[in-house]
Amino acid sequence: MSSEERARELAAALHAALHGGLEPLNRAIPPRPDLNTQQS
């Protein structure tokens, strides 16, 4: 995916989130691993 395509995907997801649709945002931004379970 090009950086322009990624930027468009994120912009669309943020726009949807502003109007109450969080699913596109959840798809666009993968979950972060729990920082408490990472080992040094």
Beta strands, then each sheet from edge to edge (+ up, - down):
end
